[in-house]
């Protein structure tokens, strides 16, 4: 049974006509699939089937341990969105948990962004990232029913596309309760930067840039 409605499939086929460079989805699951692993894999399969510019690789988190480590995958379900084709590039765009509900829009926007190769960030943020000399890791905690979460996820993924020193993770808060507890996630979206700096809500880019500067200075 398909997860995408036929009208949504047709709309996405039209949107994906704008794809210029190839995009690869990499999904990590396991033989006895975890909660939402099956649905996460099916979402990726159905999306990849909508354009010849989108390819899909599925790996077993246990059996393909070396590949999981190569991508820095430590929990599942996990999805990587990267450039495909003859010159593949992993930008550090990650989804941990099912990208459903409002977060499905983030996946589509990421595919379009990765294909275009343009982060869409302000020049001020780009200038900051160009001078970056230490890694930044953003974990954006979300739930599928949160309408404000995609904006926070998108910003983290824009940063990851723009800089090799940035990794942006969407983390579905309900699926990973131990992480939600660790980072005191009482509301979403909540962005955790380098373990030390936090931002509640979908803050505008200038405010998030100030948080990034705070994390770098820490």
Residue pairs with C-beta under 8 A, 6 or more apart in sequence:
2 9
2 46
3 39
3 42
3 43
3 46
4 12
4 43
4 46
4 47
9 46
9 50
12 47
12 50
12 108
13 50
13 51
15 108
15 112
16 50
16 51
16 53
16 54
16 111
17 51
18 112
18 115
18 116
19 51
19 53
19 54
19 111
19 112
19 115
20 53
20 115
20 116
21 53
21 83
21 85
21 114
21 115
21 116
21 117
22 53
22 54
22 55
22 83
22 84
22 85
22 115
23 53
23 54
23 55
23 81
23 82
23 83
23 84
23 111
23 114
23 115
24 54
24 55
24 56
24 57
24 80
24 81
24 82
24 83
24 84
24 85
24 88
25 44
25 47
25 48
25 54
25 55
25 56
25 57
25 79
25 80
25 81
25 111
26 56
26 57
26 58
26 59
26 71
26 79
26 80
26 82
27 40
27 41
27 44
27 56
27 57
27 58
27 59
27 77
27 78
27 79
27 80
28 58
28 59
28 60
28 61
28 64
28 68
28 71
28 73
28 76
28 77
28 78
28 79
29 37
29 38
29 40
29 41
29 58
29 59
29 60
29 61
29 76
29 77
30 37
30 60
30 61
30 62
30 63
30 76
31 60
31 62
31 63
33 41
34 76
34 77
35 175
36 77
36 97
36 98
36 172
36 175
37 76
37 77
39 98
39 100
40 77
40 79
40 97
40 98
40 99
41 58
41 77
43 98
43 99
43 100
43 104
43 107
44 56
44 58
44 79
45 56
47 54
47 107
47 108
47 111
48 54
48 55
48 56
53 115
54 84
54 111
55 84
59 67
59 68
61 68
61 73
61 76
61 78
68 74
71 78
71 80
71 90
72 94
72 167
73 80
73 94
75 96
75 176
76 96
77 96
77 97
77 98
78 94
78 95
78 96
79 94
79 95
79 99
79 107
80 90
80 93
80 94
80 95
81 91
81 93
81 95
81 107
81 110
81 111
81 114
81 157
82 88
82 89
82 90
82 91
82 93
82 114
83 89
83 91
83 114
83 115
83 117
91 114
91 157
91 160
91 161
91 164
92 160
92 164
92 166
92 167
92 168
93 110
93 114
93 157
93 160
93 161
93 168
94 167
94 168
94 169
94 170
95 103
95 106
95 107
95 169
95 170
96 169
96 170
96 171
96 172
96 175
96 176
97 170
97 171
97 172
97 174
97 175
97 176
98 144
98 172
98 175
99 106
99 107
99 170
100 144
101 143
101 144
101 145
101 146
102 144
102 145
102 146
102 147
102 149
102 150
103 142
103 144
103 149
103 150
103 153
103 170
103 172
105 150
106 150
106 153
106 154
106 157
106 170
109 150
109 154
110 154
110 157
113 119
113 120
113 157
113 158
113 161
114 161
117 161
119 126
119 158
119 159
119 161
119 162
120 158
121 129
121 158
121 159
121 162
121 205
122 205
124 206
124 209
125 159
125 162
125 205
125 209
126 162
128 209
128 212
128 213
129 159
129 162
129 163
129 165
129 166
130 163
132 163
132 165
132 166
132 216
133 165
134 165
134 216
135 165
135 166
135 167
135 194
136 159
136 163
136 165
136 166
136 167
136 193
136 194
136 212
136 215
136 216
137 166
137 167
137 169
137 193
137 194
137 195
138 156
138 159
138 160
138 166
138 167
138 168
138 169
138 191
138 192
138 193
139 169
139 171
139 179
139 183
139 191
139 192
140 149
140 152
140 153
140 156
140 168
140 169
140 170
140 171
140 189
140 190
140 191
140 192
141 171
141 172
141 173
141 179
141 180
141 183
141 185
141 188
141 189
141 190
141 191
141 192
142 149
142 150
142 152
142 153
142 170
142 171
142 172
142 173
142 188
142 189
143 149
143 172
143 173
143 174
143 188
144 172
146 188
146 189
148 188
148 189
148 201
148 202
149 188
149 189
149 202
151 189
151 202
152 189
152 191
152 199
152 201
152 202
152 203
153 168
153 170
153 189
155 205
155 208
156 166
156 168
156 169
156 170
156 191
157 168
157 170
158 168
159 166
159 168
159 212
160 166
160 167
160 168
171 179
173 179
173 180
173 185
173 188
173 190
174 180
179 185
183 190
183 192
183 198
184 198
187 200
187 201
189 200
189 201
189 202
190 198
190 199
190 200
191 198
191 199
191 208
191 211
192 198
193 199
193 211
193 212
193 214
193 215
194 215
194 218
196 215
196 218
197 211
197 214
197 215
197 218
199 207
199 208
199 211
203 211
